[in-house]
Amino acid sequence: MDLKRMFQAKETKKEHRIQFQEEIQSKKSIKQVNPDSRKISMLIKAIENSNEKMIIPSIDKERGKISYPILDQIGEPIDNVDFLENLASENFGILKRIVYERLSVCNDHPECISPSVRLNCPRCTSLDISKLHLIEHKLCGYISENKNYEISDDGKVISCPSCKTLIRNANREIVKPAMWYTCNECKENFDEVTIKLHCRIADHDFEISDSHTVLIPGFLLKTLQDTSNSNISPIGTPLKKLLDSFGFSSKENHTVIGKSGSTYHINIYGEDEDKRIISIYLKNPNGKNGNSELNSKIFEVLDTNSTVTIMIGFPSISEDDKILASNYNISLISEQTPDKIFSSIKNILSEKLQN
């Protein structure tokens, strides 16, 4: 991702975002932004298998480049942030965009993402300034500037110049009652320095107040939290074997693009040679109620032409839920133990897939 290009585009970003959202809502541009569903599935698996459980950027401060190495695992250019932004859009909702880093850059040269911090004398602007401390040796009461003490290369006080005692524990034996700066050019003493940023590309200083900030995004996988349910983990492998026994090739965390162009994430997905589809969903544990969750899945079921749709994770099933599910050929499972969940799914498939 080229930061200069990103900076130049920032002024119109809001306008583009509004336009993009309007296009999504009106379904005018869905097909133009849909990534390869196979790559989406690969990306989800790569995130779940990563140590960070998220997509983190690699920041090359020397070249002013931002990349996402995880994209290399799915055959996408590592600087293709648009691929990730699409998956974080309202149309997909697979990723959640977060602020990973915010960098201060020069307005004229935003590609320089690692400006130096410079401390200047507030009187003559010289960089040749020194930090001074008053140091008190508790044992003898001697007080003087740090330059009069014997100081090691790493800045530690070695001994007291008055009583010649070695300083073994600085935290206990000395105190620093005051600190200030001095300019070695104009000899001025001052309490606060002037802080400026230095653009290394054009070799010029600029004020912090004149700097511009560039946001470096990271991306979280929404489904890691939205569909978390420990009950499915013990039966994931046998469940896929069960689908195989019915002649269905199965996948976990599979992404499907429906007839409308919308994208859906299915926890367990199966498809056979006759193009029949089995979709098994985990109920969102953070969902408000079962009816709301069912409503959100109705269009998805119709849009993906699922032959069998099963939802797991309902602690109880109300009459309203049963009626709604029945109307749209959705099977709800209220069992909570892996054995009972597996048994219920087996019975549903046996019934629904009869020729």
N, C-alpha and C positions, 0 to 999 in steps of 0.2 A: 504494500500500500504506500503510494507516494504522498508524503505529508504536505508537500507544496501544493499538489493538486487538491488534496483534501481541504487545505486552508483556503484556497481560492474559491472552492465550491461552497464554503460555509455560509456565505452571505445569502445564497439562494436555497440553503438546505431546508429551512422551515417551509418555504413555498413548495419545494419538491415533495417534502414529507406530507404536507396537506393534500397535494395533488395525488400522491401515491395512495394515501388512505382513501380518498374519494374514489379512486379507480378500483381499489379492492372492494369497497362497499357496493359499488355498482357492477362488480364482476366484469369490468371491461378489459382488464389486463391480466387476468389470472394465468392464462396459458402462456403469456410472454415471460412470466417470472418463475414458472415452476421448474425447479431443478430436477435432475435425474433421481427418481425415487430409490433406485439401487444405491446411489451415493448417499442419500439421506440415511438409509438404513445402516450403511457402513459407518457413517459419521456417528450415529447414535451409539453403535457398538464400540467405536473407538473411544468415545467420551466415557462410557460406562467402564471400560477397561483401563482408563488412565488413572494415575495416582491422584491427580488434582480433581477429577470428576467435573471438569469444566474445560473450556477452550481458552487457553492463555496466549497472549501475543508474545512474539520475540521482537525486542526493540533493538535495532542496530543504530546506535547513536552516531556512529562515525559516518554512515551512509544516509542517515535520515530515513530509514525504511522500517516499516512495520509488517510483520508476516505472522502467519498462523501455521506452524509446522505440522499440526495434526491433519491439515488439508492434504498433505502429501500422501497420507495413508489411503485416501479415497480417490486419488488421481486428479485432484484439483490443484491449480497453482497456489502456492502458499501465500501469495499476496491478494488472493481473490476474496476480499472482505465482503464484496457484494453478495457472494454466495451465502455467507453467514447472516448478513443483514436481511436477506430475503426470508431465511428460516426464522428470524426473530420478528418478522412482520406480522400484522394481524391476520393475514391470509393463512399463514402456516402455524404460528404459535408453538413451534417446536423448541426454539431457543429463547432464552431471556437475555437481553443485552444489558450489561452492567458496565460501570466505570471502573476499568482496571487501573488506569493511570491518567493523570492530567499533568501535562508538561507546559512550562512557560517557554515561549519561543519569541524570537524577534519578528516584529510585524513585517519587516521587509524581506526577511530570509527565514520563513517558517520551516524550511527543510533542515535547519540547524536545530536539532532537538536536544542538544546538550550544551547550552550556553554556560560559560564559567561565571562564578560569583566573584566579584571583585570588591575589596574593601578599600575605600579611598579616604584620604584626609578631607574633612569637611571645609578646610580653609584653602588648601592649595591643590587639592585633588590628587596628591601623590599617592602611589601605591606602597611607598616605603614607610610603613607604619609598624609599630610594635605594641603588643599588649603588655601592660605593666600591672603588677599586683603589689599590694602591701602585704607582707608576710610577717606574722608574729610567731616567735618561738615560745611556746607556753612555759617551757622549763625555766628559761632565764628572762623572759619578758622582752627580748630584743625585737624591735619592729623596724623593718626597712623594705625597700623595693626588692622585687625578686632578682633583679640584676646583681644585687649585692650578695645574694646567697649562691652557694655552689649548686648548680643545677645539672642533672644528667642530660644526655642527648634526647631521652624520651620525655623530658620536662619534669622529672621528679626532683624534689629538694633532697640534696645529699647530706648537708651538714649546716650547722649554724655558724656564721662568720664571727659571732661574738664569743660564745662559750666553746666553740669547736666540737660540740657534741654531734655525733652521727644521728641522722634522722632515720629511724628504723620503721616507724609507722606514722606516715604523714597525716593520716586522718585523725590520729589522737594527739600528735605532738605539735602540729602547727595549725594556724587559722589564717584565713585571708580576709581581712576586714574591709578591703576596698580594691577596686579594679578600675583602670582607665587605659586610654591609648595615648601614644605620643608619636608625632610625625618626625621622622629622622631627617626630613628635608627642611621644613619651616620651624621645627622644634615646638610646635603647638601641642598642648595637652588637651584631650577632649574625652568625654564620657561615651559618646556614641560615634561610630563611623558612618560614612555614607556608603550605602550598599548599591551596587549597580550590577547589571548582567552584561556579559561580554559575548558578542556574536563572533564566533571564530571563523565563520565563512568570510565576512567582510571586514573583520578586525575592527569592530567599533563597539562602544558601550551604549547601552540604552537603559532607561529607567524601568524599574519593576512595574510602575504604574502604566508604562507604555507597552508592556509586553502583552502578548496574546497567548491564551491557553489552548492547547490541542488535546482533545479527549481521545484516549486510546481505549477502545472497548474490549471487554472480554465477554464470553458467552457461557451461560449455564444451560444445562439441559432441563427443560421444564418437567419432562416426564420422569426424571429421577425422583422428584418430590411428589408430583401430581398423581403418579400411579404406584407409589410404593405400597407394597402389601407383602408381608413376610410369608403369608400362607401359600403363595404361589411358588416360592423358591424350591421347597422340597419336591414338588410335583412337576416342575418345568420339564425335566428330561423325560420322565415317563409319560407326560402329557403329549409331548411331541411324538413319542413312540406309538402312543394310542392313535394319533392322527395318521401316522404312517400305516398303521394296521388297517385303517379305513381307506387307504389309497391316496392320502393327502400328503404332499410335501409341506413341511411346516417350518416356520421361522418365528423367532422371538423378536419383539420390538421392531416390527415391520412397518414401513411407511407406504401408504397407498394413496394414489391420486384418483379421486372419484370422477364420475362422468362430468360433473360441473367444473372440474379443474381444481377443486379444493383438496387439501392434503390432510390425511388422517393417520394417526399413530395407533397401531393395533398391537396389543401385548403378545398374543399368540395368533398367528395367521397361518391358515392352511388353504391349499388349492390343489384340485385334482386334475386329471386329464380332460375332464368334461367342463372345466372352468367353474366348477362349483367352489364356493368360498366358505370357509369357516372362520369366524372372527370371535375371538375370546378376549374380553376386556376385564380389567381389574377396576372395580369401583374406586373412585377417588376417595381416600379416607378423610380428606378435608372438605368433601362436598356437603352442602347444606342438608339435602334430603334425597331419598331415592328417586322421587318423582322428578326433581330438577335434573338429576343425572340422566334419567331415561329420556327426558325431553331433548337433552343436548345430543343424544345418540340417535334419535329417530331419523333425522335427515342423513346422518352418516351411514346408517344401515341401508337406507333407500339409495343413497348415492353410490354405494360400493357393491350393490347387488349381492349382499351376503346371503348364502343359502341357509346357514346356521349362525345365529348370533347368541353368544352366551356372556352374561355379566356375572362376575364373581365378587363377593365381598359385601353382600347385603345381610346384616345381622338379623334383620326381620323383613318380611315382605307384607306390605299392606294390601288391602283389596284393590285400592286404586292402582298400585304398582302392578299387580297381577293383570288387571284389565288392560292397562296401557301396554304392558309387555306382550300380552296375547294378541293385541290388535296389530302389532308390528312384528310378530314372530320372533320375539326376543325371549330367551330363557334366562331366568334369574336364579341364582344359587345363594341360599342363605347359610349353608353349612360352613363351618369355620375350620375344621380340621382337614389336613391334606388328604387323608384317606377318603373322607366323605365327599370332599370336593371332587376328587378324581372319579369316585364311583358315580356321582351325579352327572358329571360330564360324559362318562361312558354311556350311561343310560340315555341321555339326551341325544347323543350322536347315533346310537342304535335306532332310536325312534325316528329321528328326523331324516336319516339318510336311507331309510328303507326304499327299495325300488318299487 
